[in-house]
Amino acid sequence: MGKKRRYYREERRRPVYHEEEDWEDDDDEPEDLERTVTKMSWGLLAVLSFGVLLSIAHSLYTPSAPVSSNEGYRVVSVSRGRLHTEELGTGKQVSFDDQKLVKKALNGSIKRGDIIHR
């Protein structure tokens, strides 16, 4: 049978009571209040400016147009002097007999899975 674990409680201290005279006076001084207001106003101005800049950037950004399905081909293989590809949008099998493309595929500059455009 394993050893029994013993748990010890920390000694509890009695609560310390402070007299009202010992408390610090928390009256806000005008300088502290003014400093706090200026910090808050500058912080709010910074957040609003950042939001406006993001809004302007979003309105000016124009994403690039997607590649149309008729312009891109994915290389599948090379055989019998032809480059076999499939059309990106439709998946239709297309073969090219362009000797420049076939040479690039044979020397390794065009590989299976690469995308070529017309």
C-alpha positions as CSV (number, residue, x, y, z in Angstrom):
1,M,0.0,0.0,0.0
2,G,1.3,3.5,-0.9
3,K,2.3,6.2,1.5
4,K,-0.5,8.5,2.7
5,R,-0.2,12.0,1.6
6,R,-0.3,14.7,4.2
7,Y,-1.7,18.1,3.3
8,Y,-0.9,21.1,5.5
9,R,-3.1,24.1,5.6
10,E,-1.4,27.5,5.6
11,E,-1.8,29.5,8.7
12,R,-4.7,31.9,8.4
13,R,-3.9,35.4,9.3
14,R,-6.5,37.6,11.0
15,P,-7.8,40.4,8.7
16,V,-6.1,43.8,9.2
17,Y,-8.5,46.7,9.7
18,H,-7.4,50.2,8.8
19,E,-8.8,53.2,10.5
20,E,-10.5,55.8,8.3
21,E,-7.8,58.3,9.1
22,D,-5.1,55.9,7.6
23,W,-6.8,55.9,4.2
24,E,-5.3,58.0,1.4
25,D,-7.5,60.8,0.1
26,D,-8.5,59.7,-3.4
27,D,-9.7,63.2,-4.5
28,D,-8.8,63.7,-8.2
29,E,-6.6,66.7,-8.7
30,P,-7.4,68.9,-11.7
31,E,-4.0,68.1,-13.3
32,D,-4.5,64.4,-13.0
33,L,-8.0,64.6,-14.4
34,E,-6.8,66.7,-17.4
35,R,-3.9,64.4,-18.1
36,T,-6.3,61.4,-18.1
37,V,-8.8,63.1,-20.4
38,T,-6.0,64.1,-22.9
39,K,-4.6,60.5,-22.9
40,M,-8.1,59.1,-23.5
41,S,-8.9,61.5,-26.3
42,W,-5.5,60.8,-28.1
43,G,-6.1,57.1,-27.8
44,L,-9.6,57.4,-29.2
45,L,-8.4,59.6,-32.0
46,A,-5.7,57.0,-32.8
47,V,-8.2,54.1,-32.9
48,L,-10.6,56.1,-35.1
49,S,-7.8,57.1,-37.5
50,F,-6.7,53.5,-37.8
51,G,-10.2,52.5,-38.7
52,V,-10.5,55.3,-41.3
53,L,-7.2,54.2,-42.9
54,L,-8.3,50.6,-43.0
55,S,-11.6,51.6,-44.6
56,I,-9.8,53.7,-47.3
57,A,-7.3,50.9,-48.0
58,H,-10.1,48.4,-48.4
59,S,-12.0,50.7,-50.8
60,L,-8.9,51.3,-52.9
61,Y,-7.8,47.6,-53.1
62,T,-8.8,45.8,-56.2
63,P,-8.1,42.1,-56.2
64,S,-6.7,40.5,-59.3
65,A,-9.1,38.9,-61.7
66,P,-9.4,35.1,-61.5
67,V,-7.8,33.1,-64.2
68,S,-10.5,32.2,-66.8
69,S,-11.1,28.6,-67.4
70,N,-10.1,28.8,-71.1
71,E,-6.7,30.3,-70.6
72,G,-5.0,27.9,-68.2
73,Y,-3.9,24.3,-68.7
74,R,-2.4,21.9,-66.1
75,V,0.4,19.7,-67.5
76,V,-0.4,16.0,-67.2
77,S,2.3,14.2,-69.3
78,V,4.5,14.1,-72.4
79,S,4.4,11.3,-74.9
80,R,4.8,10.7,-78.6
81,G,5.9,14.3,-79.3
82,R,2.9,15.9,-77.6
83,L,2.3,17.7,-74.4
84,H,-0.9,16.3,-72.7
85,T,-2.7,18.8,-70.5
86,E,-6.1,19.3,-68.9
87,E,-8.1,22.5,-69.1
88,L,-8.4,24.2,-65.6
89,G,-12.0,25.1,-65.6
90,T,-13.6,22.2,-67.4
91,G,-11.0,19.4,-66.9
92,K,-11.1,18.6,-70.6
93,Q,-8.0,16.8,-72.0
94,V,-6.1,18.8,-74.5
95,S,-2.8,17.9,-76.3
96,F,-0.4,20.3,-77.8
97,D,2.1,19.4,-80.5
98,D,4.2,22.5,-80.0
99,Q,7.8,21.3,-80.1
100,K,9.1,24.1,-77.9
101,L,6.7,23.0,-75.1
102,V,7.7,19.4,-75.6
103,K,11.4,20.2,-75.3
104,K,10.8,22.3,-72.1
105,A,8.9,19.4,-70.6
106,L,11.6,16.9,-71.5
107,N,14.5,19.0,-70.1
108,G,12.5,19.5,-66.9
109,S,11.6,23.2,-67.0
110,I,7.9,22.2,-67.3
111,K,6.8,19.5,-64.9
112,R,3.7,17.5,-64.1
113,G,1.2,19.7,-62.3
114,D,2.6,23.0,-63.6
115,I,0.1,25.5,-65.1
116,I,0.7,27.0,-68.5
117,H,-1.2,29.7,-70.3
118,R,-1.9,30.3,-73.9
